């Protein structure tokens, strides 16, 4: 079996939530698809309930994102907005930028 014939091994989503002063940061690394949405939402819910001034999703470590991962980020934006918490996606990786562009969500998720 050649190297090209090996099955693709997905990199599971890893999430780290941290605080820097009044800002909450959620770091995403790996592949963000349907299998990671529940874990992501658990982190977002906990962070938003603490009412930080802002929530930043650090997305430079995402190697893949599909529509369910993107929908989870939109849902996180909505939850933060409803709670009066600023929300942004920081340093989006090329896969994130591409999907956001395809769905026309630049103004919602990629404003600085």
N, C-alpha and C positions, 0 to 999 in steps of 0.2 A: 504494500500500500504506500503510495507516494505521500509526501507531505501535504499536497493539495487535496488529497482524498480524505484527510482526517476530518472528523466532524468538528464543527465550530463549538467551542466551549464558551458559553456566555459568562460574562463577569458579573456576579451578583451585585446588586445595588448595596452600597454601604452609605450609611447616614450618620453624621455627627452633628449634634446641636450644641452650640456654645453661646455664651454671653460675653459681650465686650461693652462694658458700661451699660447704657440703656438700649443697646442694639442686640438683637438675637440673630445669630448666623446659623443657617442649616447648610452643611457641606454635603454635597452629593458626589459620589464617585462610583463609576461602573455603568451598568445598563439600567435605564429607568423605563420599565415597561409595566404591564399589569401586575406582575409579581411583586413589584415594589410599592405600589400605590397605597396599600393599607399601612405599611410601615411608615411611609412618608407622611401620610395624613395623621398618624398618631403623633409624630414629632411636631408637625405644624399645629395641631390642636393644642398640645401642651405649651408650646411657645406662645401662641396667640392668647391663650388664657392668662398667661403671666403679664400681659399688657405691656410689652416693651414699646419704646418709641418707634422702632422699626424692625422689620424682619428682612433679612437678606438671604436669598438662596444663592449659594456659591456653586456655580454649575460648570466650572472649567474642567472638572474631573469626569464629566459624563461622556462616555464613549459611544453611547447609543441612547436615543429616546424615541418612543413611539407616541401615538396619539393618546394613549391612556396616561402616560407620564406627563405629556403636555396638558391634558385635561386636569390632572392633579395639581399642576402648577397654577392653572387658571383658578381652580377652586381655592387654592391657598391664597391667591391674590384677593379673591372675593371675601374670604373669611377675615383676612387682615383688614381690608377696607371697612367691612361691617363693624369691626371692633375698634375702628379709629386708629389703626396701626399702619404706618407707611410700609410699603412692600416693594422689593425690587429683586431682579435676578442679576447677579454680579458675574462678570467674566464668563458668559455663556460659551460653551465649547462649540466647534463647528456643527456637530449634529443638532445641537439645540437651536442655534441660529437658523439653520436650514429649515427645520420643522416650523419654527415660529414664523419664518418668512412665508412658507407654503400656506400656512393658515391665516396669514395676515394679522398676527398678534403682536407685532413689534411695539406698537404704542402702549399696549397693555403690560407686556412683560419685560421689554428691553429698554425702557427709558432710564436714564441715569439722573 
